[in-house]
């Protein structure tokens, strides 16, 4: 995570319009640009119907 590598996890919609849809959540930490120098995050969700 420290080096900005993408991490991918499986996800599944649980309620509403996306209930039962499956896909992935991909995220990474990027260098912080805020006053506390905390990392920011970029993420992407991809969900597909059953």
C-alpha positions in Angstrom: 0.0 0.0 0.0 2.8 2.4 0.8 4.3 2.3 -2.7 0.9 3.1 -4.4 0.3 -0.4 -5.7 -3.3 -1.2 -6.7 -5.2 -3.6 -4.4 -8.2 -5.4 -5.7 -11.0 -7.0 -3.7 -14.2 -8.8 -4.8 -17.4 -7.0 -4.0 -21.1 -8.0 -4.2 -24.1 -5.7 -4.2 -26.3 -6.5 -1.2 -29.4 -4.3 -1.5 -31.5 -2.2 -3.9 -30.8 -1.9 -7.6 -27.4 -3.6 -7.3 -28.4 -6.6 -5.1 -26.7 -9.7 -6.4 -24.3 -7.9 -8.8 -20.7 -8.9 -8.6 -17.5 -7.1 -9.4 -14.3 -5.7 -8.0 -13.2 -2.8 -5.8 -9.7 -1.5 -6.7 -7.9 1.1 -4.6 -4.5 2.5 -3.7 -3.0 5.1 -1.4 -1.4 8.1 -3.1 0.9 10.7 -1.5 -1.1 13.0 0.8 -1.7 16.6 -0.3 -3.4 17.8 2.8 -2.0 19.7 5.7 -1.6 16.5 7.9 0.3 14.6 5.1 -2.1 11.7 5.4 -2.4 9.6 2.3 -5.3 10.1 0.0 -7.0 7.2 -1.8 -8.1 6.5 -5.4 -10.6 3.8 -6.0 -12.7 2.2 -8.7 -15.8 0.0 -8.5 -16.9 -2.3 -11.3 -20.2 -4.1 -10.9 -21.9 -6.4 -13.4 -25.4 -7.8 -13.4 -25.9 -11.4 -12.4 
